[in-house]
Amino acid sequence: MMQVLPSAGPAQARNQNSRKPLKIRSQTQKAIEERRVRVVVAERNPLVISALRDMLDCDGRFELLACVQSGRHFLELAAEGEFDVAIIGWKLADMDGADVLAEVHSRKLGVRIAVFSNDHDIGILKQCVRLGAQGYCFQFDDPAIIFETILAVAHGRICIPYIDINKVNDTPLSLLTVRERELLAVLSDGWTNLQIATRTGISENTVKYHLKNLYDKLDVRNRAMAVALCARAAYPEAAVRVGKR
């Protein structure tokens, strides 16, 4: 089941008394609707590229402009911005989908992206939404659903499989108390148990007790794993870039 959400923006009223209806679409949206939707595909698997090419070529609503296998090449196309919507795989030849979405956001490229995933992991879907993807569909979806997603994204809407939007930003960090969050923050700053005890006025044993509770809640074994989880959950795009160095 897909949910299609309207893009945010002020509502526009129609003048009922006027013989000429007011324009309720931007010039860009109107232009998209009057011609074929220009599509770029970024996917590392040649078989998936071939299947998408055949599907899009057989449907008169779409014009496939380019197919690339690397995130670097896609970002070069995105910088030019001469397409209406991009379909990107979650795993590209040199980058993950999270890398690509983070780069698009940091460079303020303003392109509209639908992620085309072969993984049914809800965590990936939530990460895509957090990182600004406007669409999301699965490689095993019916072609009609894939086309619906592409068209919705191209026309300025958001189209994703149904999830509870209120829980998109839920992470393991939501389980922590305020004190435990503070403790995790100083761990991220590299404080030792002794430093934590000295600067907070509690004993090292108390520090160890709090750390054990924190590790249990996050389901990790040590501070390195806790800090890594914190980075991925709170700043997924930054964590991806750091992990690639």
C-alpha positions as CSV (number, residue, x, y, z in Angstrom):
1,M,0.0,0.0,0.0
2,M,1.4,3.4,-1.0
3,Q,0.8,6.7,0.7
4,V,1.0,9.9,-1.4
5,L,1.5,13.0,0.5
6,P,1.2,16.5,-0.9
7,S,4.2,18.8,-0.9
8,A,4.2,21.4,1.8
9,G,3.2,24.9,0.6
10,P,0.4,27.5,0.9
11,A,-3.0,26.5,-0.4
12,Q,-4.2,28.3,-3.5
13,A,-7.8,29.2,-3.8
14,R,-9.8,29.1,-7.0
15,N,-11.8,32.2,-7.9
16,Q,-15.2,30.8,-8.5
17,N,-16.5,34.1,-10.0
18,S,-13.8,34.4,-12.6
19,R,-14.3,33.0,-16.1
20,K,-10.6,32.2,-16.3
21,P,-9.4,29.8,-13.5
22,L,-6.4,30.8,-11.6
23,K,-3.2,28.8,-12.3
24,I,-2.7,26.4,-9.4
25,R,0.5,24.8,-10.6
26,S,3.9,26.2,-11.0
27,Q,5.3,26.6,-14.5
28,T,7.7,23.8,-13.8
29,Q,4.9,21.4,-12.8
30,K,2.8,22.4,-15.7
31,A,5.7,21.8,-18.1
32,I,6.3,18.4,-16.6
33,E,2.6,17.4,-17.2
34,E,2.7,18.6,-20.8
35,R,5.7,16.5,-21.8
36,R,7.2,13.2,-20.9
37,V,8.8,12.9,-17.5
38,R,12.6,13.0,-17.8
39,V,14.2,10.2,-15.8
40,V,17.8,9.4,-14.7
41,V,18.6,5.9,-13.3
42,A,21.5,5.2,-11.0
43,E,22.0,1.5,-10.2
44,R,25.0,-0.7,-10.0
45,N,23.3,-3.9,-11.3
46,P,23.3,-4.0,-15.1
47,L,20.3,-6.4,-15.1
48,V,18.2,-4.0,-13.1
49,I,19.2,-1.1,-15.3
50,S,18.2,-3.2,-18.4
51,A,14.8,-4.0,-16.8
52,L,14.1,-0.4,-15.9
53,R,15.1,0.8,-19.4
54,D,12.8,-1.6,-21.0
55,M,9.9,-0.7,-18.7
56,L,10.4,3.1,-19.2
57,D,10.9,2.9,-22.9
58,C,7.6,1.0,-23.3
59,D,5.7,3.7,-21.5
60,G,5.1,6.9,-23.4
61,R,4.9,9.0,-20.3
62,F,8.7,8.7,-19.6
63,E,11.9,9.7,-21.3
64,L,15.0,7.9,-20.0
65,L,17.9,10.4,-20.3
66,A,20.8,8.4,-18.7
67,C,21.8,5.3,-16.8
68,V,24.8,5.4,-14.5
69,Q,26.3,2.9,-12.0
70,S,28.2,5.2,-9.6
71,G,27.2,7.8,-7.2
72,R,29.9,10.1,-8.5
73,H,28.4,10.1,-12.0
74,F,24.9,10.6,-10.6
75,L,26.0,13.6,-8.6
76,E,27.5,15.1,-11.7
77,L,24.1,14.8,-13.5
78,A,22.3,16.1,-10.5
79,A,24.5,19.2,-10.5
80,E,23.3,19.9,-14.0
81,G,19.7,19.4,-12.9
82,E,18.3,18.6,-16.3
83,F,15.9,15.9,-15.3
84,D,12.6,15.7,-13.4
85,V,13.2,12.6,-11.2
86,A,16.0,10.2,-10.4
87,I,15.6,6.5,-9.6
88,I,18.6,5.4,-7.5
89,G,19.5,2.0,-6.1
90,W,20.3,1.7,-2.4
91,K,23.7,0.2,-3.3
92,L,25.7,1.9,-6.1
93,A,29.2,1.0,-7.4
94,D,31.0,3.5,-5.2
95,M,28.4,4.8,-2.7
96,D,25.4,3.9,-0.7
97,G,22.1,5.5,-1.2
98,A,22.6,7.3,2.1
99,D,25.8,8.8,0.8
100,V,24.1,10.1,-2.3
101,L,21.1,11.6,-0.4
102,A,23.5,13.2,2.1
103,E,25.6,14.8,-0.7
104,V,22.5,16.0,-2.6
105,H,21.3,17.7,0.7
106,S,24.7,19.2,1.6
107,R,25.2,20.5,-2.0
108,K,21.6,21.9,-2.1
109,L,21.1,20.3,-5.5
110,G,17.4,20.4,-5.4
111,V,16.7,17.3,-7.4
112,R,13.8,14.9,-6.7
113,I,14.8,11.3,-5.9
114,A,13.0,8.0,-5.6
115,V,15.0,5.2,-4.0
116,F,14.6,1.8,-5.8
117,S,15.5,-0.8,-3.2
118,N,15.8,-4.6,-3.2
119,D,15.9,-4.7,0.6
120,H,12.7,-4.9,2.6
121,D,14.4,-3.4,5.7
122,I,12.1,-0.8,7.3
123,G,15.2,0.9,8.7
124,I,16.4,1.7,5.2
125,L,13.1,3.3,4.4
126,K,13.1,5.4,7.5
127,Q,16.7,6.5,6.8
128,C,15.7,7.5,3.2
129,V,12.8,9.6,4.6
130,R,15.1,11.3,7.1
131,L,17.7,12.1,4.4
132,G,15.1,13.7,2.1
133,A,14.1,11.1,-0.5
134,Q,10.8,12.0,-2.0
135,G,9.9,8.5,-3.2
136,Y,10.6,4.8,-2.3
137,C,9.7,1.6,-4.0
138,F,10.9,-2.0,-4.2
139,Q,12.4,-3.8,-7.1
140,F,9.9,-6.5,-6.7
141,D,6.9,-4.1,-6.8
142,D,4.4,-4.3,-9.6
143,P,5.4,-1.9,-12.5
144,A,2.3,0.1,-12.0
145,I,3.4,1.0,-8.4
146,I,6.9,1.9,-9.7
147,F,5.4,4.2,-12.3
148,E,3.0,5.7,-9.8
149,T,6.0,6.5,-7.5
150,I,8.0,8.1,-10.4
151,L,5.1,10.2,-11.5
152,A,4.2,11.4,-8.0
153,V,7.7,12.4,-7.2
154,A,8.1,14.2,-10.6
155,H,4.9,16.1,-9.9
156,G,6.1,17.4,-6.6
157,R,4.6,14.9,-4.2
158,I,6.0,12.4,-1.8
159,C,5.3,8.7,-2.4
160,I,6.5,6.0,0.0
161,P,5.2,2.7,1.2
162,Y,3.0,3.1,4.3
163,I,4.8,3.7,7.5
164,D,3.9,5.6,10.7
165,I,5.4,9.0,9.9
166,N,5.5,9.9,13.6
167,K,8.0,7.1,14.1
168,V,10.3,7.9,11.3
169,N,12.9,9.5,13.7
170,D,12.6,6.7,16.3
171,T,16.1,5.4,17.1
172,P,17.6,3.4,20.0
173,L,18.5,6.8,21.6
174,S,14.8,7.3,22.3
175,L,15.1,4.6,25.0
176,L,17.6,6.6,27.0
177,T,17.0,8.8,30.0
178,V,18.2,12.4,30.1
179,R,21.2,11.4,32.3
180,E,22.0,8.5,30.0
181,R,22.0,10.8,27.0
182,E,24.4,13.2,28.8
183,L,26.6,10.2,29.6
184,L,26.6,9.1,25.9
185,A,27.5,12.6,24.9
186,V,30.6,12.7,27.1
187,L,31.6,9.2,25.9
188,S,31.5,10.6,22.4
189,D,33.8,13.4,23.5
190,G,36.3,10.7,24.6
191,W,36.0,11.0,28.4
192,T,37.3,8.1,30.5
193,N,35.4,6.7,33.4
194,L,37.7,8.5,35.8
195,Q,37.2,11.8,34.0
196,I,33.4,11.3,34.1
197,A,33.5,10.5,37.8
198,T,35.7,13.5,38.7
199,R,33.8,16.0,36.6
200,T,30.3,14.9,37.7
201,G,31.1,14.2,41.3
202,I,30.1,10.5,41.4
203,S,32.2,7.4,42.0
204,E,33.7,5.3,39.2
205,N,31.5,2.4,40.3
206,T,28.4,4.6,39.8
207,V,29.7,5.5,36.4
208,K,30.2,1.9,35.5
209,Y,26.6,1.1,36.7
210,H,25.2,3.8,34.5
211,L,27.3,2.6,31.5
212,K,26.0,-0.9,32.0
213,N,22.4,0.3,31.9
214,L,23.2,2.4,28.8
215,Y,24.9,-0.6,27.0
216,D,22.0,-2.9,27.8
217,K,19.4,-0.4,26.4
218,L,21.4,0.1,23.2
219,D,22.2,-3.6,23.0
220,V,26.0,-3.0,22.6
221,R,29.0,-4.4,24.5
222,N,31.3,-1.4,24.9
223,R,31.7,2.4,24.6
224,A,33.0,2.2,21.0
225,M,29.9,0.4,19.9
226,A,27.7,2.9,21.8
227,V,29.4,5.9,20.3
228,A,29.2,4.4,16.8
229,L,25.5,3.7,17.2
230,C,24.9,7.2,18.5
231,A,26.6,8.6,15.4
232,R,24.5,6.5,13.0
233,A,21.2,7.2,14.7
234,A,21.6,10.9,15.4
235,Y,23.6,11.9,12.3
236,P,23.2,9.1,9.6
237,E,24.7,11.2,6.8
238,A,27.7,12.2,8.9
239,A,28.3,8.7,10.1
240,V,28.3,7.4,6.5
241,R,30.9,9.9,5.4
242,V,33.1,9.2,8.4
243,G,32.9,5.4,7.7
244,K,34.0,5.9,4.1
245,R,37.3,7.6,5.0
